Amino acid sequence: MTRLIGLDVGYGFVKVTDGRAGYSFPSVVGEGHNKPTFNVMSDQLSVVDDMKIGIDDELYFVGKSAIRHSKFAHRDLSYTRAISDDLETLFFSALSPFCNEAVNRFRVITGLPVERMHLASDLAERVRGEKMITIYSEGNPHEVKIDIDAVEVVPQPLGTYWSVHLNSLGQISEPMEGRTGIIDVGFRTTDLAAIEDSEYIPEKSKTVPLGLVTAYSDIASYLATTYGLEKESYDLDSIVIKGKINVAGETIDITEIINNAFQKLAVNILVTVNSNWKTTDFDKLVLSGGGGQSVSDYVLPKLSQAQLTNEPITANSRGYLSWANRYWGSLNE
């Protein structure tokens, strides 16, 4: 059986779904090891919270386990993500929770920022075909084959559009007439995608180097200056979510600092939107992405026809799956 997958390999987080299950984990890769680790709560961990993968004779921790266990861990924010094999590692790691057989066949819809679509064929070539990987479950390795016989790469924000207008089977669930603008605020980039009567308009779409990492930089500078704390971007994820840091056993609330950083990011996003679009020409503006969720309180009041999409963090991956079912629907008939 060939399984259809919607996979969003974001700069900040990877989101993946097959329609029955969905997972999200930080886009962090680190060197692996086989030293024993002991966790009283290991039986309660999600499969993506304890991810160790062997690929091409290399061993990696991925996501939360990379942050926790790797001496050298990193989140690749480079333009092409071609400095190392991190993109492939994240891609195959995202498929690993769906590998229940010795041979696992997939067709995948994934995305790139709208102005990175010239890299689409390279991305597809990097991941298409057969790959042997080793999955570690509670420390026990087992080898499986991943066979990807088709990969379609689409402009990233179309996933959000499809998640709004298509159901999980790829059927139209909401009218597609009119002009819609998707404002997809990710970790490293913000994508503006224009769609008219269901058709994507590349000439009216744009990618800008503005995202959560911009706000994270402000927060990191504050922590370094005020408390002498040097934090990588992946260390800030939980701090931003909780709004607190621990310094020498003392818990300090930094919600105001975080809110100020997001407010400044929102102003930059609004300037970008209004500089590239005449917003009154749009019937609907849809805010999406993890960054979209973070700045929504500041952005939505300034754009009268704007709305925050349902479950914005995973909207693209869910929309990709809807498109996969519409594009390859005969597989499920």
C-alpha positions in Angstrom: 0.0 0.0 0.0 1.2 3.5 -0.8 0.5 6.1 1.9 -0.2 9.8 1.0 1.6 12.3 3.2 1.5 16.0 3.8 4.9 17.2 5.0 6.0 20.7 5.9 9.7 20.8 6.6 9.8 24.3 8.2 12.9 26.1 9.4 11.5 26.0 12.9 9.4 22.9 13.1 8.6 19.9 10.9 4.8 19.1 10.6 3.6 15.9 9.0 0.3 14.0 8.7 -1.2 11.1 6.9 -4.8 12.1 7.9 -5.0 9.5 10.7 -2.0 10.8 12.8 0.0 14.0 12.8 3.3 15.0 14.4 5.3 18.1 14.9 8.9 18.4 16.1 11.7 21.0 16.1 13.8 21.2 12.9 16.9 20.4 14.9 19.5 17.7 14.0 22.4 16.6 16.2 25.0 13.9 16.3 23.8 10.6 17.7 25.3 8.1 20.1 24.4 4.8 21.7 25.2 5.7 25.3 22.4 4.5 27.6 19.8 7.1 28.6 17.2 6.5 31.4 13.8 8.2 31.6 11.2 7.2 34.2 8.5 8.7 31.9 9.8 7.1 28.6 6.5 5.1 28.2 4.6 8.4 28.0 6.8 10.1 25.4 5.5 10.7 21.9 7.4 8.9 19.1 8.8 12.2 18.0 10.0 13.2 21.4 12.6 10.4 21.5 13.7 10.3 17.8 17.0 8.6 16.9 17.6 7.7 13.2 20.4 6.0 11.3 20.8 7.1 7.7 23.8 6.2 5.4 25.9 4.9 8.2 25.4 8.1 10.2 23.5 8.3 13.5 21.4 11.3 14.4 19.2 12.6 17.2 16.4 14.6 15.7 14.0 17.2 17.3 13.7 17.3 21.0 16.2 14.4 21.5 18.8 16.4 19.6 18.3 19.3 21.9 18.5 17.1 24.9 21.3 14.6 24.0 23.5 15.9 21.2 26.8 17.7 22.0 26.5 19.3 18.6 23.0 20.2 17.5 21.8 22.9 15.0 18.8 24.3 13.2 19.8 25.0 9.6 18.6 28.5 8.6 20.6 28.8 5.4 18.9 29.9 2.1 19.1 26.6 0.3 19.5 24.3 3.3 22.1 22.5 1.3 25.1 22.9 3.7 24.6 19.4 5.1 22.1 16.6 4.8 19.8 18.1 7.4 16.9 18.5 5.0 17.0 14.9 4.1 17.4 13.8 7.7 14.4 15.8 8.8 12.4 14.6 5.8 13.0 10.9 6.4 12.7 11.3 10.2 9.2 12.8 9.6 8.2 9.7 7.7 9.6 7.3 10.3 6.6 7.2 12.6 4.6 5.9 9.6 7.0 3.1 8.8 5.2 0.0 10.1 6.5 -2.5 7.5 9.8 -3.7 6.2 9.1 -1.7 3.0 7.0 1.5 3.3 5.8 3.3 0.2 4.9 7.0 0.1 3.8 9.8 -2.1 4.5 13.2 -0.6 3.3 16.7 -1.1 5.6 19.3 0.5 6.3 23.0 0.0 8.9 25.7 -0.4 8.7 29.5 0.2 7.2 31.1 -2.9 10.5 32.6 -4.1 12.4 29.4 -3.5 10.3 27.4 -6.0 13.3 27.3 -8.4 14.7 24.8 -5.9 11.7 22.4 -6.2 13.2 19.9 -8.7 16.4 19.7 -6.6 14.4 19.1 -3.4 12.4 16.3 -5.1 15.5 14.7 -6.4 17.1 14.7 -3.0 14.3 12.7 -1.4 12.7 10.7 -4.2 13.4 6.9 -4.5 14.5 4.2 -2.0 16.3 4.8 1.3 17.2 2.4 4.0 17.0 3.9 7.5 17.4 2.5 11.0 14.7 3.5 13.5 15.5 3.2 17.2 12.5 2.4 19.5 13.3 2.4 23.2 17.0 1.9 22.2 16.3 -1.1 20.0 17.2 -0.6 16.3 15.3 -2.0 13.3 16.0 -1.3 9.7 13.2 -0.4 7.2 13.0 0.7 3.6 11.4 4.0 2.6 10.3 4.1 -1.0 9.1 7.5 -2.2 7.8 7.1 -5.8 6.4 10.6 -6.2 7.1 14.0 -4.6 5.2 17.2 -5.5 6.7 20.5 -4.3 4.3 23.4 -4.2 4.4 27.0 -3.0 4.3 26.7 0.8 1.3 28.9 1.7 -1.0 27.0 -0.7 -1.2 24.4 2.0 -3.0 26.9 4.2 -5.4 27.8 1.3 -6.2 24.1 0.6 -6.7 23.5 4.4 -9.4 26.2 4.3 -11.2 25.2 1.1 -10.7 21.4 0.8 -11.7 18.7 3.2 -9.3 15.9 4.1 -10.3 13.9 1.0 -9.5 16.8 -1.3 -13.1 17.7 -2.0 -14.1 21.4 -2.2 -15.7 22.2 1.2 -15.8 26.0 0.9 -16.4 28.3 -2.2 -13.2 29.4 -3.9 -14.4 32.5 -5.7 -12.8 35.8 -5.1 -9.3 37.0 -4.2 -7.6 35.5 -1.2 -4.2 36.5 0.3 -2.3 34.1 2.5 0.1 35.6 5.1 2.2 32.7 6.2 4.5 33.7 9.0 7.1 31.0 9.5 10.3 30.7 11.6 12.7 32.3 9.1 10.4 33.7 6.3 7.0 35.2 5.7 5.2 34.2 2.5 2.6 36.4 0.9 0.6 34.2 -1.6 -2.2 35.6 -3.8 -5.0 33.3 -5.0 -7.7 34.4 -7.4 -10.7 32.1 -8.0 -8.6 29.1 -6.7 -5.6 29.9 -9.0 -2.3 30.8 -7.5 -0.8 34.0 -8.9 3.0 33.9 -8.7 3.5 37.5 -9.8 1.5 38.8 -6.8 3.3 36.5 -4.3 6.4 37.2 -2.4 8.8 35.8 0.2 10.5 38.1 2.8 13.2 37.2 5.3 11.0 38.0 8.3 9.7 35.5 10.8 9.8 34.2 14.4 13.6 34.2 14.3 13.4 38.0 14.1 11.6 38.2 17.4 13.8 35.4 18.9 16.8 37.6 18.1 15.4 40.4 20.2 14.6 38.0 23.1 18.1 36.4 22.9 19.8 39.8 23.1 17.8 40.7 26.1 18.7 37.5 27.9 22.3 37.9 27.1 22.5 41.5 28.2 20.4 41.2 31.3 21.3 37.7 32.6 24.4 36.7 30.7 22.4 33.8 29.2 23.5 32.7 25.7 20.6 30.8 24.1 20.3 29.1 20.7 17.1 29.5 18.8 15.9 26.0 19.7 16.5 26.7 23.4 14.1 29.7 23.1 11.2 27.6 21.9 10.1 26.5 25.3 11.0 29.8 26.9 8.7 31.7 24.5 5.9 29.2 25.1 6.1 29.3 28.9 7.0 33.1 29.0 9.5 32.3 31.8 13.2 31.5 32.3 15.1 29.9 35.2 18.2 31.7 36.5 20.1 30.0 39.3 16.9 28.2 40.4 14.8 31.3 40.3 11.8 31.5 37.8 11.6 34.9 36.1 8.6 36.0 34.1 9.6 37.6 30.7 6.2 37.7 29.1 6.4 41.5 28.6 9.8 41.1 26.8 8.3 38.4 24.5 5.2 40.4 23.8 7.2 43.5 22.9 9.3 41.4 20.5 6.2 39.9 18.8 4.6 43.4 18.6 7.7 44.7 16.7 7.6 41.7 14.4 3.9 42.4 13.7 4.6 46.0 12.8 7.3 44.8 10.3 4.8 42.2 8.8 2.1 44.8 8.4 4.5 47.2 6.7 5.5 44.3 4.3 1.9 43.4 3.6 0.9 46.9 2.8 4.0 47.6 0.8 3.4 44.6 -1.5 -0.4 44.5 -1.7 -3.3 46.9 -1.9 -5.1 45.0 0.9 -8.5 46.5 0.0 -8.4 44.5 -3.3 -8.6 41.2 -1.3 -11.8 39.6 -0.3 -10.1 37.6 2.5 -6.7 37.6 4.1 -5.7 34.5 6.0 -3.0 34.5 8.6 -1.1 31.3 9.1 2.0 29.6 10.5 3.5 29.5 14.0 4.5 33.1 13.6 1.1 34.0 12.4 -0.4 32.7 15.6 2.1 34.6 17.7 1.4 38.0 16.0 -2.3 37.6 15.4 -3.4 39.8 18.3 -1.5 42.7 16.8 -2.1 42.0 13.1 -5.8 41.1 12.9 -7.1 44.4 14.3 -5.3 46.3 11.5 -6.7 44.2 8.6 -10.5 44.2 8.7 -10.9 41.2 6.4 -8.2 39.1 8.0 -8.6 35.9 10.0 -6.3 33.5 11.8 -6.7 30.1 10.1 -7.7 27.0 12.2 -4.7 25.3 13.8 -2.2 27.7 12.0 0.9 25.8 12.9 -0.2 22.6 11.1 -2.3 24.3 8.4 0.2 23.8 5.5 0.8 20.1 6.2 -2.9 19.4 6.5 -3.6 21.3 3.2 -0.8 19.4 1.5 -2.5 16.1 2.4 -5.8 17.4 1.1 -4.1 18.2 -2.2 -2.4 14.8 -2.2 -5.8 13.2 -2.0 -7.2 15.4 -4.7 -4.1 14.9 -6.9 -3.6 11.1 -6.3 -7.1 10.3 -5.1 -7.3 7.2 -7.2 -4.9 5.5 -4.8 -7.6 5.4 -2.2 -10.4 4.3 -4.4 
